[in-house]
């Protein structure tokens, strides 16, 4: 959620993020391949969180787009993009 732009932009953002993280704690760069898998899990978890609460009258009012065909088409596309991203190397490699 902290990275945006083209892949080169995101790689620079990841390097900055990791530099700041390592000011406080050591980071194992072998774990970078988990970033996209965890992002995918977050996307699925968010949709499931909404679905589990859909019977609460506040949810359809707060999230009217959730049960639309467009929402689910966009989620399927997003998940397909995540599959492709999980096949790519991590955004940042240890020097």
Number of C-alpha atoms within 10 A of each C-alpha: 5 7 13 12 9 8 11 12 13 16 18 14 18 20 16 12 13 16 14 11 12 12 9 8 10 10 13 9 12 10 9 17 17 12 14 19 15 12 15 19 13 13 15 13 12 10 13 12 10 16 13 9 12 16 10 10 9 10 14 15 10 9 11 10 12 16 13 9 10 11 12 14 11 11 15 12 11 13 17 13 12 18 14 10 17 18 10 11 10 18 19 17 12 8 3
